[in-house]
Amino acid sequence: MKTKKYRDLTIENMPHNRLEVFFDIIKQRWDLLLKIALILTLFFAPFIFSSFLRAEALSALEENSSSFYASYFETEIIFFAIDSFALILLSLPIAGILRIFKLLSFYEGIWFFHDLMKGIKENWLQVFAVLLLDSLILFLSRVSGSYLLLFGNGDFFTTIIFFLPAALGLLIILPASLIHLMEIPIYKNTYFQNIKNAFYFYFKSGFTTLPVSLLLIIPLFLNLLPFTIVPIIVYASYAFVYLPFALLFASLYSNYVFDKFLNKNDYPEIYDKGIYRTKKD
């Protein structure tokens, strides 16, 4: 009978940078990523139901009635509020998942559900605060955009004003929130200290942090396609297939930023943790 030969694991075979860690985790710990995908899909159920009910409610409006646009706008506001609340609910799984990703990236032992619950207990309050602000920005952006499309007069300055919340959210709040979230499981800082550090990290690394943060939400723009079934498919596939990998990538990218601008001098005990450098690296 043939026996399988195993190659001795040496320092040369270990991950030498965060990108290699990303692929190594996918290869070695796909089971944990699958559990994370299932949890995220469960917590994305409110978005899926909301998108279905929104489509049904809007299609029931009488398009030729005098109150059509007002009724359409009121319906949009209701479902925008539901989606914003659903985003806040994500603070529970995200709080636990952040701890799992920290342990994965540092190559520490993981007892999945124990560490998930510990992460929720330790991190949920700051994660909740971050997502609360994000949900408010999301709500304002969607309401102002909907109002502009329904009632706007095409004036340039009016258009700029109504798109300000979306621009602020995408260019400032989203990247800073990403960095803030990734700080929470690693550093024992207060909420306000993490905010300060998040903007520091963002402005020091903006040319890379901005696209990484946008990478997290790009698939959601498919919801703009004018088909009733699209949001349901997008949210389900986003939560199960895309988001676990995108969050893992963002977590490892953030570790790279922290190493570069903070850990090397102030936290040497976690600098390059999980990476095995060789002399030529």
C-alpha positions in Angstrom: 0.0 0.0 0.0 1.3 3.4 -0.9 1.8 5.9 1.8 1.5 9.7 1.4 4.7 11.6 1.8 4.6 14.8 3.9 7.1 17.6 3.4 8.8 18.8 6.6 7.4 22.2 7.6 10.1 24.8 7.7 10.3 28.6 8.1 10.4 28.9 4.4 6.9 27.3 4.1 5.3 29.6 6.6 3.5 32.9 5.7 6.0 35.7 5.1 3.4 38.6 4.8 -0.2 39.3 5.5 -1.4 38.3 2.0 0.2 34.9 2.4 -1.5 34.6 5.8 -4.8 35.4 4.1 -4.5 32.5 1.7 -3.1 30.2 4.4 -6.1 30.8 6.6 -8.5 30.1 3.7 -6.6 26.9 3.0 -6.1 25.7 6.6 -9.2 27.1 8.4 -11.9 27.1 5.8 -14.1 25.4 8.4 -14.1 28.4 10.6 -14.8 30.7 7.6 -17.8 28.5 6.8 -19.2 28.9 10.4 -18.6 32.7 10.1 -20.5 32.7 6.8 -23.5 30.9 8.3 -23.6 33.3 11.2 -23.4 36.3 8.9 -26.1 34.9 6.7 -28.4 34.5 9.7 -27.9 38.1 10.7 -28.4 39.3 7.2 -31.9 37.8 7.2 -33.5 41.2 8.2 -32.0 42.8 5.1 -33.3 40.0 2.9 -36.9 40.2 4.3 -36.8 44.0 4.3 -35.8 44.1 0.6 -38.6 41.7 -0.3 -41.2 43.6 1.7 -40.0 47.0 0.3 -40.4 45.8 -3.2 -43.9 44.5 -2.4 -44.9 47.8 -0.7 -43.6 50.0 -3.5 -45.2 47.9 -6.2 -48.6 48.2 -4.4 -48.6 52.0 -4.7 -50.8 53.6 -7.4 -48.4 55.2 -9.8 -51.0 57.6 -11.3 -52.3 58.9 -8.0 -51.6 62.5 -6.9 -49.9 61.3 -3.7 -47.7 58.7 -5.4 -44.3 60.5 -4.9 -45.1 61.4 -1.3 -46.2 57.8 -0.5 -43.2 56.4 -2.3 -40.9 58.6 -0.2 -42.6 57.7 3.1 -42.3 54.0 2.2 -38.6 54.4 1.4 -38.0 56.1 4.8 -39.7 53.2 6.7 -37.5 50.6 5.0 -34.4 52.7 5.2 -34.9 52.8 8.9 -35.4 49.0 9.1 -32.1 48.5 7.2 -30.3 50.9 9.5 -31.6 49.0 12.5 -30.5 45.7 10.9 -27.0 47.2 10.5 -26.9 47.9 14.2 -27.9 44.3 14.9 -24.8 43.2 13.1 -22.7 44.5 16.0 -23.3 41.2 17.8 -21.8 38.8 15.3 -19.1 41.3 14.2 -17.9 41.7 17.8 -17.3 38.0 18.1 -15.9 37.6 14.6 -13.4 40.3 15.1 -11.9 38.2 18.0 -11.8 35.1 15.8 -10.0 37.0 13.0 -7.5 38.3 15.5 -6.7 34.8 16.8 -6.5 33.5 13.2 -4.1 36.2 12.1 -1.9 35.8 15.1 -2.0 32.0 14.7 -3.3 31.4 18.2 -5.5 28.6 19.4 -9.3 28.9 18.8 -12.2 27.4 20.6 -14.8 28.8 18.1 -18.0 29.3 20.0 -16.2 30.1 23.3 -14.1 32.7 21.6 -17.0 34.0 19.6 -19.0 34.6 22.7 -16.0 36.1 24.5 -15.5 38.5 21.6 -19.2 39.5 21.8 -18.8 40.1 25.6 -15.6 42.1 25.2 -16.2 44.0 22.0 -19.9 44.5 21.5 -20.3 47.9 23.1 -17.6 49.7 21.0 -18.7 47.8 17.8 -22.3 48.9 18.6 -21.2 52.5 18.9 -19.3 52.4 15.6 -22.2 50.7 13.7 -24.7 53.1 15.3 -22.9 56.1 13.7 -22.6 54.2 10.4 -26.3 53.4 10.5 -27.2 57.0 11.0 -25.0 58.1 8.1 -26.5 55.3 5.9 -30.0 56.4 6.8 -29.3 60.1 6.0 -27.5 59.2 2.7 -30.4 57.0 1.5 -33.1 59.5 2.5 -31.3 62.5 1.0 -30.6 60.5 -2.2 -34.2 59.3 -2.5 -35.6 62.8 -1.9 -33.3 64.2 -4.6 -34.4 61.6 -7.1 -38.1 62.1 -6.4 -38.3 65.8 -5.8 -35.0 67.3 -6.9 -35.0 70.1 -9.5 -31.6 69.3 -11.0 -29.9 72.3 -9.5 -26.1 71.7 -9.2 -25.7 73.1 -5.6 -28.8 71.3 -4.4 -27.5 68.1 -5.8 -24.2 68.6 -4.1 -25.8 69.3 -0.7 -28.0 66.2 -0.9 -25.1 63.9 -1.9 -22.9 65.2 1.0 -24.0 62.5 3.5 -23.2 59.8 1.0 -19.8 61.4 0.2 -19.0 61.9 3.8 -20.0 58.3 4.6 -17.9 56.7 1.7 -14.8 58.9 1.9 -14.5 59.5 5.7 -16.8 57.5 8.0 -16.5 54.1 6.3 -12.7 53.9 6.2 -12.3 55.3 9.7 -15.0 52.9 10.9 -13.2 50.0 9.4 -9.9 50.8 11.1 -11.7 51.5 14.4 -13.5 48.1 14.3 -10.2 46.3 13.7 -8.5 48.1 16.6 -11.1 47.0 19.1 -10.0 43.3 19.7 -6.3 44.2 19.6 -5.9 47.3 21.8 -7.4 47.9 25.2 -8.3 51.5 24.3 -11.4 53.6 25.1 -13.9 54.4 22.4 -12.6 57.9 21.9 -8.9 56.8 21.8 -9.8 54.3 19.1 -11.6 57.1 17.1 -8.5 59.3 17.4 -6.2 56.4 16.3 -8.6 55.4 13.5 -8.4 58.8 11.8 -4.6 58.9 12.4 -4.2 55.5 10.7 -6.6 56.5 7.9 -4.9 59.7 7.0 -1.4 58.0 7.2 -2.5 55.2 4.9 -5.5 56.7 3.0 -4.4 55.7 -0.4 -4.8 52.0 0.5 -7.3 52.2 3.3 -10.0 53.9 1.2 -10.1 51.2 -1.5 -10.0 48.4 1.1 -13.0 49.9 2.8 -14.8 50.3 -0.4 -14.0 46.7 -1.3 -16.2 45.7 1.7 -19.4 47.2 0.2 -18.9 47.2 -3.6 -21.2 44.2 -4.2 -24.0 46.0 -2.5 -24.2 48.5 -5.3 -25.8 45.7 -7.4 -28.9 46.4 -5.4 -29.4 49.5 -7.6 -30.3 47.2 -10.5 -34.1 47.6 -11.2 -35.2 44.0 -10.5 -37.2 42.9 -7.5 -35.2 39.7 -6.9 -31.8 41.4 -7.1 -31.5 42.6 -3.4 -32.5 39.2 -2.1 -29.9 37.4 -4.1 -27.3 40.1 -3.5 -27.7 40.1 0.3 -27.7 36.3 0.6 -24.7 35.8 -1.5 -22.9 38.8 0.0 -23.3 37.5 3.5 -22.4 33.9 2.8 -19.9 34.0 0.0 -18.3 37.5 -0.1 -18.3 39.1 3.4 -16.3 36.5 5.4 -13.4 36.8 3.0 -13.6 40.6 2.7 -13.6 41.0 6.5 -10.7 38.6 6.8 -8.8 40.6 4.2 -9.6 43.9 5.9 -8.5 42.5 9.3 -5.2 41.4 7.9 -4.7 44.7 6.0 -5.4 46.6 9.2 -2.8 44.5 11.0 -0.3 45.6 8.4 -1.3 49.2 9.0 -1.0 48.8 12.7 2.4 47.2 12.4 3.7 49.9 10.1 2.5 52.9 12.1 2.3 51.8 15.7 3.3 48.2 16.7 6.9 48.4 15.5 7.8 51.0 18.2 5.0 50.8 20.7 3.8 47.2 20.7 6.8 45.1 19.7 5.2 42.0 21.2 2.6 41.9 18.5 4.7 43.4 15.6 4.6 40.9 12.7 2.8 38.4 14.9 1.7 35.5 12.7 4.3 36.3 10.1 7.6 34.4 9.7 10.1 36.6 8.1 13.3 35.3 6.5 16.5 37.3 6.1 15.7 38.1 2.5 12.3 39.5 3.5 
